[in-house]
Amino acid sequence: MTVSFKRATTADGFELAFGLQYLARYALNRALVGELAASGDGRIVHVGGRAPSGLLPDLDDLQLERRGWSLLPALMSSQVLGYLHVQEAARRWRGLPVTASIACVGMTKTQNAMSGPWWVRALYSVAGTSPERSAENVVRLLTAADASHARGAILFDPKRFTPTPLAYDAALARRTWEISERLVRERGLSFNPG
């Protein structure tokens, strides 16, 4: 995703961070869960960032229209929506051989970050890590002999392989799922129940 410091939308009209960082992942996971389960060891790893503790998205203003848009709230809200999705997926897919988890990668010196404004380049030069280092937990989750202990969990620290179970309000996670399902169905996608 190219970072824009101005509000942008997807071709479907969704706010860019919400559409790409959250809703597209939701739709892809829902579309592929049957095939992943059929493999006997399906794995979904969301690559994300660590959102501030206590941050909850406004499910009645997912496009940040009422509150007004700014980049950081848009990015962080989409991260928490991903947390809620993974938590609810773990509950709904409990009987399936599918592990959904999140690996936070932290500040990574990507080409995109290093081509931003001078202050972004300076910050990432000092505090960022290499893409290889950031990807270690992603690779571990995908290649471990057994990743079931990471089902519905998040790995906050890219330097340690320590899955932490997601524990958001269950009703909020269910509502997020229902809203997401409605949005993708309105765009012509349909999935088996689950």
LINNOR-V401045 format. One record per pair of residues at least 24 apart in sequence whose ideal C-beta (glycine too) atoms are under 7 Angstrom apart, sorted by the first residue. I is the first residue (numbers start at 1). J is the second residue. D is the distance in Angstrom with one decimal. If there is no record, write none. Layout:
BEGIN
i=<I	I>
j=<J	J>
d=<D	D>
END
This chain:
BEGIN
i=<2	3	3	5	7	12	14	15	15	15	15	17	17	17	18	18	18	18	21	21	22	22	22	23	23	23	25	26	26	26	27	27	29	29	30	31	33	33	33	34	36	37	37	37	40	41	42	42	43	43	43	43	44	44	45	45	45	45	45	46	46	46	47	47	47	48	48	48	48	49	49	49	50	50	51	51	51	52	55	56	56	57	59	59	59	81	83	83	83	84	84	84	84	85	85	86	86	87	87	87	87	88	88	88	88	90	90	92	93	99	99	99	99	100	100	101	101	101	101	101	101	102	102	103	103	103	103	104	104	104	104	105	105	105	106	106	108	133	134	137>
j=<112	112	116	71	69	187	63	63	64	69	74	74	75	78	62	63	74	78	78	82	78	81	82	180	183	184	82	85	180	184	184	189	89	100	191	191	93	98	194	192	98	96	97	98	97	97	97	98	99	141	142	147	98	100	101	103	138	141	142	82	86	102	103	105	138	79	82	102	104	79	104	105	104	156	76	79	80	76	80	80	172	81	175	176	179	176	154	166	168	168	172	173	176	176	177	152	166	152	166	168	173	173	174	176	177	151	152	194	194	147	148	150	151	151	152	141	150	151	153	154	163	154	155	137	138	141	155	154	155	156	158	134	135	158	134	158	134	158	158	161>
d=<6.1	6.0	6.4	5.8	4.4	5.8	6.9	4.5	6.0	6.9	6.2	4.1	5.1	4.4	5.6	6.4	7.0	5.3	3.9	6.9	4.4	4.3	5.6	6.3	6.3	6.9	6.4	5.5	4.6	6.9	4.7	5.8	6.5	6.9	4.5	6.4	6.5	6.0	6.6	6.6	5.0	4.3	5.8	5.3	5.3	5.7	6.2	4.0	5.1	6.6	5.8	5.9	6.8	4.2	5.9	5.8	5.5	4.7	6.0	5.1	6.2	4.5	5.9	5.8	5.8	5.2	5.6	5.1	5.6	5.4	5.8	7.0	4.7	5.5	4.8	4.3	4.9	6.6	5.6	6.5	7.0	5.5	6.0	6.4	6.0	6.1	6.5	5.5	6.4	5.6	6.3	4.5	4.3	6.5	6.9	6.2	6.1	5.5	4.0	5.7	4.8	4.0	6.2	6.7	4.6	5.0	2.8	5.8	6.8	4.8	5.8	6.0	4.6	6.7	6.7	5.7	4.2	6.7	5.1	6.9	6.6	4.3	7.0	4.2	4.6	5.9	4.8	6.7	6.3	5.2	6.2	3.9	7.0	5.3	6.0	4.9	4.2	6.8	5.3	5.9>
END
